[in-house]
């Protein structure tokens, strides 16, 4: 698991931009959740083997709020 700070939610929740410049594509089922996340939110990113496309679990640190995503 790695921790990274969110700096922007783009394209109506389709893309998350992290402080280090990397981007995540958000699973369409989770876009409404991602749209509510604010810049400077600390995210916990971990690998999951359940889905071949959206193989990352992105969780707001310290909460149970999470989405599925993949590296862009």
Biopython code that builds the backbone (N, CA, C, O; Angstrom):
import numpy as np
from Bio.PDB.StructureBuilder import StructureBuilder

atoms = [
    (1, "UNK", "N", (0.847, -1.185, 0.000)),
    (1, "UNK", "CA", (0.000, 0.000, 0.000)),
    (1, "UNK", "C", (0.886, 1.239, 0.000)),
    (1, "UNK", "O", (1.923, 1.290, 0.661)),
    (2, "UNK", "N", (0.452, 2.215, -0.747)),
    (2, "UNK", "CA", (1.143, 3.508, -0.740)),
    (2, "UNK", "C", (0.153, 4.608, -0.413)),
    (2, "UNK", "O", (-1.050, 4.458, -0.627)),
    (3, "UNK", "N", (0.657, 5.697, 0.101)),
    (3, "UNK", "CA", (-0.189, 6.855, 0.396)),
    (3, "UNK", "C", (0.229, 7.995, -0.508)),
    (3, "UNK", "O", (1.415, 8.238, -0.733)),
    (4, "UNK", "N", (-0.774, 8.689, -1.021)),
    (4, "UNK", "CA", (-0.507, 9.819, -1.913)),
    (4, "UNK", "C", (-1.612, 10.843, -1.732)),
    (4, "UNK", "O", (-2.740, 10.497, -1.382)),
    (5, "UNK", "N", (-1.285, 12.100, -1.969)),
    (5, "UNK", "CA", (-2.246, 13.194, -1.822)),
    (5, "UNK", "C", (-2.932, 13.488, -3.147)),
    (5, "UNK", "O", (-2.280, 13.605, -4.185)),
    (6, "UNK", "N", (-4.236, 13.605, -3.100)),
    (6, "UNK", "CA", (-5.037, 13.974, -4.265)),
    (6, "UNK", "C", (-4.898, 15.472, -4.504)),
    (6, "UNK", "O", (-4.966, 16.265, -3.564)),
    (7, "UNK", "N", (-4.702, 15.863, -5.774)),
    (7, "UNK", "CA", (-4.666, 17.302, -6.047)),
    (7, "UNK", "C", (-5.815, 17.764, -6.940)),
    (7, "UNK", "O", (-6.156, 18.947, -6.956)),
    (8, "UNK", "N", (-6.420, 16.811, -7.698)),
    (8, "UNK", "CA", (-7.515, 17.227, -8.579)),
    (8, "UNK", "C", (-8.375, 16.035, -8.977)),
    (8, "UNK", "O", (-7.877, 14.927, -9.176)),
    (9, "UNK", "N", (-9.674, 16.286, -9.088)),
    (9, "UNK", "CA", (-10.614, 15.327, -9.665)),
    (9, "UNK", "C", (-11.058, 15.937, -10.986)),
    (9, "UNK", "O", (-11.624, 17.030, -11.012)),
    (10, "UNK", "N", (-10.797, 15.218, -12.101)),
    (10, "UNK", "CA", (-11.088, 15.759, -13.430)),
    (10, "UNK", "C", (-12.177, 14.946, -14.122)),
    (10, "UNK", "O", (-12.511, 13.833, -13.715)),
    (11, "UNK", "N", (-12.714, 15.541, -15.181)),
    (11, "UNK", "CA", (-13.619, 14.874, -16.113)),
    (11, "UNK", "C", (-14.803, 14.206, -15.399)),
    (11, "UNK", "O", (-15.108, 13.036, -15.632)),
    (12, "UNK", "N", (-15.448, 14.966, -14.540)),
    (12, "UNK", "CA", (-16.634, 14.502, -13.815)),
    (12, "UNK", "C", (-16.377, 13.202, -13.053)),
    (12, "UNK", "O", (-17.201, 12.287, -13.056)),
    (13, "UNK", "N", (-15.222, 13.146, -12.407)),
    (13, "UNK", "CA", (-14.900, 11.992, -11.577)),
    (13, "UNK", "C", (-14.242, 10.844, -12.300)),
    (13, "UNK", "O", (-14.007, 9.800, -11.692)),
    (14, "UNK", "N", (-13.935, 10.994, -13.577)),
    (14, "UNK", "CA", (-13.302, 9.916, -14.342)),
    (14, "UNK", "C", (-11.822, 9.755, -14.017)),
    (14, "UNK", "O", (-11.277, 8.657, -14.121)),
    (15, "UNK", "N", (-11.166, 10.856, -13.620)),
    (15, "UNK", "CA", (-9.726, 10.848, -13.414)),
    (15, "UNK", "C", (-9.364, 11.524, -12.098)),
    (15, "UNK", "O", (-9.885, 12.586, -11.760)),
    (16, "UNK", "N", (-8.451, 10.876, -11.359)),
    (16, "UNK", "CA", (-7.879, 11.476, -10.153)),
    (16, "UNK", "C", (-6.427, 11.819, -10.449)),
    (16, "UNK", "O", (-5.693, 10.990, -10.987)),
    (17, "UNK", "N", (-6.008, 13.021, -10.108)),
    (17, "UNK", "CA", (-4.628, 13.440, -10.304)),
    (17, "UNK", "C", (-3.965, 13.503, -8.925)),
    (17, "UNK", "O", (-4.476, 14.134, -8.000)),
    (18, "UNK", "N", (-2.819, 12.834, -8.812)),
    (18, "UNK", "CA", (-2.106, 12.780, -7.543)),
    (18, "UNK", "C", (-1.010, 13.830, -7.502)),
    (18, "UNK", "O", (-0.600, 14.351, -8.539)),
    (19, "UNK", "N", (-0.540, 14.135, -6.312)),
    (19, "UNK", "CA", (0.468, 15.173, -6.123)),
    (19, "UNK", "C", (1.750, 14.888, -6.914)),
    (19, "UNK", "O", (2.420, 15.819, -7.361)),
    (20, "UNK", "N", (2.093, 13.611, -7.088)),
    (20, "UNK", "CA", (3.320, 13.275, -7.820)),
    (20, "UNK", "C", (3.129, 13.294, -9.339)),
    (20, "UNK", "O", (4.055, 12.966, -10.082)),
    (21, "UNK", "N", (1.916, 13.681, -9.812)),
    (21, "UNK", "CA", (1.649, 13.808, -11.235)),
    (21, "UNK", "C", (0.997, 12.599, -11.879)),
    (21, "UNK", "O", (0.500, 12.694, -13.001)),
    (22, "UNK", "N", (0.987, 11.470, -11.197)),
    (22, "UNK", "CA", (0.339, 10.285, -11.763)),
    (22, "UNK", "C", (-1.175, 10.468, -11.758)),
    (22, "UNK", "O", (-1.727, 11.249, -10.983)),
    (23, "UNK", "N", (-1.834, 9.715, -12.658)),
    (23, "UNK", "CA", (-3.287, 9.802, -12.766)),
    (23, "UNK", "C", (-3.898, 8.418, -12.642)),
    (23, "UNK", "O", (-3.304, 7.414, -13.036)),
    (24, "UNK", "N", (-5.095, 8.393, -12.087)),
    (24, "UNK", "CA", (-5.868, 7.165, -11.937)),
    (24, "UNK", "C", (-7.161, 7.286, -12.726)),
    (24, "UNK", "O", (-7.816, 8.328, -12.694)),
    (25, "UNK", "N", (-7.530, 6.225, -13.432)),
    (25, "UNK", "CA", (-8.838, 6.136, -14.084)),
    (25, "UNK", "C", (-9.792, 5.484, -13.100)),
    (25, "UNK", "O", (-9.496, 4.418, -12.560)),
    (26, "UNK", "N", (-10.919, 6.107, -12.865)),
    (26, "UNK", "CA", (-11.887, 5.637, -11.881)),
    (26, "UNK", "C", (-12.903, 4.718, -12.549)),
    (26, "UNK", "O", (-13.388, 5.001, -13.644)),
    (27, "UNK", "N", (-13.216, 3.620, -11.878)),
    (27, "UNK", "CA", (-14.260, 2.707, -12.341)),
    (27, "UNK", "C", (-15.552, 3.516, -12.497)),
    (27, "UNK", "O", (-15.916, 4.257, -11.584)),
    (28, "UNK", "N", (-16.262, 3.390, -13.644)),
    (28, "UNK", "CA", (-17.488, 4.165, -13.847)),
    (28, "UNK", "C", (-18.517, 4.016, -12.716)),
    (28, "UNK", "O", (-19.283, 4.942, -12.450)),
    (29, "UNK", "N", (-18.534, 2.866, -12.060)),
    (29, "UNK", "CA", (-19.482, 2.669, -10.948)),
    (29, "UNK", "C", (-19.139, 3.516, -9.731)),
    (29, "UNK", "O", (-19.975, 3.682, -8.844)),
    (30, "UNK", "N", (-17.916, 4.058, -9.673)),
    (30, "UNK", "CA", (-17.470, 4.800, -8.493)),
    (30, "UNK", "C", (-17.269, 6.290, -8.749)),
    (30, "UNK", "O", (-16.799, 7.003, -7.863)),
    (31, "UNK", "N", (-17.611, 6.767, -9.924)),
    (31, "UNK", "CA", (-17.354, 8.175, -10.260)),
    (31, "UNK", "C", (-18.095, 9.155, -9.363)),
    (31, "UNK", "O", (-17.550, 10.205, -9.022)),
    (32, "UNK", "N", (-19.315, 8.838, -8.978)),
    (32, "UNK", "CA", (-20.053, 9.778, -8.116)),
    (32, "UNK", "C", (-19.373, 9.921, -6.765)),
    (32, "UNK", "O", (-19.409, 11.000, -6.174)),
    (33, "UNK", "N", (-18.758, 8.868, -6.267)),
    (33, "UNK", "CA", (-18.008, 8.954, -5.005)),
    (33, "UNK", "C", (-16.754, 9.793, -5.194)),
    (33, "UNK", "O", (-16.469, 10.680, -4.389)),
    (34, "UNK", "N", (-16.002, 9.515, -6.260)),
    (34, "UNK", "CA", (-14.749, 10.236, -6.517)),
    (34, "UNK", "C", (-14.979, 11.731, -6.712)),
    (34, "UNK", "O", (-14.134, 12.539, -6.325)),
    (35, "UNK", "N", (-16.106, 12.109, -7.303)),
    (35, "UNK", "CA", (-16.394, 13.525, -7.542)),
    (35, "UNK", "C", (-16.491, 14.321, -6.239)),
    (35, "UNK", "O", (-16.296, 15.536, -6.246)),
    (36, "UNK", "N", (-16.786, 13.662, -5.141)),
    (36, "UNK", "CA", (-16.943, 14.339, -3.855)),
    (36, "UNK", "C", (-15.626, 14.538, -3.115)),
    (36, "UNK", "O", (-15.573, 15.283, -2.137)),
    (37, "UNK", "N", (-14.562, 13.880, -3.571)),
    (37, "UNK", "CA", (-13.284, 13.982, -2.879)),
    (37, "UNK", "C", (-12.634, 15.338, -3.151)),
    (37, "UNK", "O", (-12.695, 15.852, -4.268)),
    (38, "UNK", "N", (-12.028, 15.897, -2.144)),
    (38, "UNK", "CA", (-11.438, 17.231, -2.218)),
    (38, "UNK", "C", (-9.922, 17.175, -2.389)),
    (38, "UNK", "O", (-9.277, 16.232, -1.930)),
    (39, "UNK", "N", (-9.354, 18.184, -3.048)),
    (39, "UNK", "CA", (-7.893, 18.271, -3.104)),
    (39, "UNK", "C", (-7.310, 18.259, -1.686)),
    (39, "UNK", "O", (-7.939, 18.723, -0.735)),
    (40, "UNK", "N", (-6.133, 17.736, -1.575)),
    (40, "UNK", "CA", (-5.368, 17.531, -0.333)),
    (40, "UNK", "C", (-5.844, 16.330, 0.479)),
    (40, "UNK", "O", (-5.336, 16.089, 1.575)),
    (41, "UNK", "N", (-6.819, 15.567, -0.044)),
    (41, "UNK", "CA", (-7.246, 14.344, 0.627)),
    (41, "UNK", "C", (-6.122, 13.321, 0.521)),
    (41, "UNK", "O", (-5.565, 13.118, -0.558)),
    (42, "UNK", "N", (-5.788, 12.676, 1.636)),
    (42, "UNK", "CA", (-4.769, 11.635, 1.646)),
    (42, "UNK", "C", (-5.422, 10.314, 1.255)),
    (42, "UNK", "O", (-6.390, 9.873, 1.875)),
    (43, "UNK", "N", (-4.870, 9.689, 0.209)),
    (43, "UNK", "CA", (-5.426, 8.443, -0.308)),
    (43, "UNK", "C", (-4.478, 7.277, -0.036)),
    (43, "UNK", "O", (-3.257, 7.435, -0.066)),
    (44, "UNK", "N", (-5.047, 6.118, 0.226)),
    (44, "UNK", "CA", (-4.290, 4.880, 0.365)),
    (44, "UNK", "C", (-4.571, 4.053, -0.887)),
    (44, "UNK", "O", (-5.726, 3.743, -1.182)),
    (45, "UNK", "N", (-3.525, 3.699, -1.619)),
    (45, "UNK", "CA", (-3.672, 2.979, -2.882)),
    (45, "UNK", "C", (-3.038, 1.605, -2.729)),
    (45, "UNK", "O", (-1.873, 1.484, -2.351)),
    (46, "UNK", "N", (-3.819, 0.568, -3.029)),
    (46, "UNK", "CA", (-3.297, -0.801, -2.943)),
    (46, "UNK", "C", (-3.797, -1.627, -4.118)),
    (46, "UNK", "O", (-4.826, -1.325, -4.723)),
    (47, "UNK", "N", (-3.048, -2.668, -4.423)),
    (47, "UNK", "CA", (-3.383, -3.554, -5.541)),
    (47, "UNK", "C", (-4.450, -4.550, -5.109)),
    (47, "UNK", "O", (-4.461, -5.013, -3.968)),
    (48, "UNK", "N", (-5.349, -4.872, -6.042)),
    (48, "UNK", "CA", (-6.346, -5.916, -5.800)),
    (48, "UNK", "C", (-6.426, -6.769, -7.052)),
    (48, "UNK", "O", (-6.382, -6.245, -8.165)),
    (49, "UNK", "N", (-6.542, -8.074, -6.881)),
    (49, "UNK", "CA", (-6.524, -9.007, -8.004)),
    (49, "UNK", "C", (-7.908, -9.369, -8.517)),
    (49, "UNK", "O", (-8.022, -10.171, -9.444)),
    (50, "UNK", "N", (-8.947, -8.811, -7.951)),
    (50, "UNK", "CA", (-10.320, -9.209, -8.273)),
    (50, "UNK", "C", (-10.735, -8.794, -9.683)),
    (50, "UNK", "O", (-11.424, -9.553, -10.364)),
    (51, "UNK", "N", (-10.338, -7.627, -10.126)),
    (51, "UNK", "CA", (-10.769, -7.080, -11.411)),
    (51, "UNK", "C", (-9.540, -6.867, -12.301)),
    (51, "UNK", "O", (-8.595, -6.203, -11.874)),
    (52, "UNK", "N", (-9.524, -7.411, -13.525)),
    (52, "UNK", "CA", (-8.349, -7.255, -14.384)),
    (52, "UNK", "C", (-8.140, -5.831, -14.904)),
    (52, "UNK", "O", (-7.022, -5.470, -15.270)),
    (53, "UNK", "N", (-9.190, -5.026, -14.941)),
    (53, "UNK", "CA", (-9.053, -3.653, -15.450)),
    (53, "UNK", "C", (-8.868, -2.663, -14.306)),
    (53, "UNK", "O", (-7.870, -1.943, -14.267)),
    (54, "UNK", "N", (-9.802, -2.621, -13.389)),
    (54, "UNK", "CA", (-9.724, -1.688, -12.257)),
    (54, "UNK", "C", (-9.126, -2.444, -11.081)),
    (54, "UNK", "O", (-9.825, -2.851, -10.153)),
    (55, "UNK", "N", (-7.794, -2.621, -11.149)),
    (55, "UNK", "CA", (-7.090, -3.491, -10.211)),
    (55, "UNK", "C", (-6.489, -2.773, -9.007)),
    (55, "UNK", "O", (-5.628, -3.318, -8.318)),
    (56, "UNK", "N", (-6.946, -1.551, -8.758)),
    (56, "UNK", "CA", (-6.481, -0.810, -7.590)),
    (56, "UNK", "C", (-7.643, -0.478, -6.669)),
    (56, "UNK", "O", (-8.757, -0.211, -7.119)),
    (57, "UNK", "N", (-7.366, -0.500, -5.386)),
    (57, "UNK", "CA", (-8.319, -0.051, -4.375)),
    (57, "UNK", "C", (-7.792, 1.292, -3.887)),
    (57, "UNK", "O", (-6.659, 1.384, -3.416)),
    (58, "UNK", "N", (-8.611, 2.330, -3.999)),
    (58, "UNK", "CA", (-8.220, 3.670, -3.566)),
    (58, "UNK", "C", (-9.146, 4.057, -2.427)),
    (58, "UNK", "O", (-10.361, 4.151, -2.600)),
    (59, "UNK", "N", (-8.557, 4.279, -1.265)),
    (59, "UNK", "CA", (-9.335, 4.526, -0.049)),
    (59, "UNK", "C", (-8.929, 5.859, 0.556)),
    (59, "UNK", "O", (-7.748, 6.205, 0.575)),
    (60, "UNK", "N", (-9.907, 6.606, 1.050)),
    (60, "UNK", "CA", (-9.601, 7.832, 1.780)),
    (60, "UNK", "C", (-9.024, 7.406, 3.123)),
    (60, "UNK", "O", (-9.661, 6.665, 3.871)),
    (61, "UNK", "N", (-7.835, 7.868, 3.422)),
    (61, "UNK", "CA", (-7.140, 7.472, 4.642)),
    (61, "UNK", "C", (-7.985, 7.755, 5.879)),
    (61, "UNK", "O", (-8.533, 8.845, 6.042)),
    (62, "UNK", "N", (-8.078, 6.752, 6.743)),
    (62, "UNK", "CA", (-8.800, 6.914, 7.995)),
    (62, "UNK", "C", (-10.303, 6.720, 7.904)),
    (62, "UNK", "O", (-11.013, 6.927, 8.888)),
    (63, "UNK", "N", (-10.801, 6.325, 6.731)),
    (63, "UNK", "CA", (-12.245, 6.104, 6.547)),
    (63, "UNK", "C", (-12.473, 4.759, 5.864)),
    (63, "UNK", "O", (-11.522, 4.058, 5.516)),
    (64, "UNK", "N", (-13.730, 4.411, 5.681)),
    (64, "UNK", "CA", (-14.089, 3.217, 4.919)),
    (64, "UNK", "C", (-14.471, 3.550, 3.481)),
    (64, "UNK", "O", (-14.878, 2.668, 2.726)),
    (65, "UNK", "N", (-14.343, 4.813, 3.102)),
    (65, "UNK", "CA", (-14.748, 5.258, 1.763)),
    (65, "UNK", "C", (-13.677, 4.850, 0.742)),
    (65, "UNK", "O", (-12.519, 5.251, 0.851)),
    (66, "UNK", "N", (-14.081, 4.050, -0.248)),
    (66, "UNK", "CA", (-13.112, 3.591, -1.239)),
    (66, "UNK", "C", (-13.758, 3.423, -2.612)),
    (66, "UNK", "O", (-14.975, 3.309, -2.755)),
    (67, "UNK", "N", (-12.877, 3.415, -3.614)),
    (67, "UNK", "CA", (-13.288, 3.210, -5.001)),
    (67, "UNK", "C", (-12.343, 2.228, -5.665)),
    (67, "UNK", "O", (-11.308, 1.864, -5.108)),
    (68, "UNK", "N", (-12.718, 1.800, -6.879)),
    (68, "UNK", "CA", (-11.865, 0.970, -7.721)),
    (68, "UNK", "C", (-11.306, 1.853, -8.824)),
    (68, "UNK", "O", (-11.994, 2.731, -9.344)),
    (69, "UNK", "N", (-10.033, 1.605, -9.178)),
    (69, "UNK", "CA", (-9.375, 2.433, -10.207)),
    (69, "UNK", "C", (-8.244, 1.656, -10.867)),
    (69, "UNK", "O", (-7.933, 0.527, -10.485)),
    (70, "UNK", "N", (-7.635, 2.291, -11.870)),
    (70, "UNK", "CA", (-6.437, 1.744, -12.513)),
    (70, "UNK", "C", (-5.520, 2.913, -12.854)),
    (70, "UNK", "O", (-5.960, 4.059, -12.941)),
    (71, "UNK", "N", (-4.219, 2.598, -13.049)),
    (71, "UNK", "CA", (-3.281, 3.654, -13.449)),
    (71, "UNK", "C", (-3.591, 4.064, -14.873)),
    (71, "UNK", "O", (-3.946, 3.237, -15.713)),
    (72, "UNK", "N", (-3.455, 5.318, -15.123)),
    (72, "UNK", "CA", (-3.727, 5.869, -16.440)),
    (72, "UNK", "C", (-2.470, 5.890, -17.272)),
    (72, "UNK", "O", (-2.500, 6.324, -18.424)),
]
sb = StructureBuilder()
sb.init_structure("model")
sb.init_model(0)
sb.init_chain("A")
sb.init_seg("    ")
for serial, (resi, resn, name, xyz) in enumerate(atoms, 1):
    if name == "N":
        sb.init_residue(resn, " ", resi, " ")
    sb.init_atom(name, np.array(xyz, "f"), 0.0, 1.0, " ", f" {name:<3s}", serial, name[0])
structure = sb.get_structure()
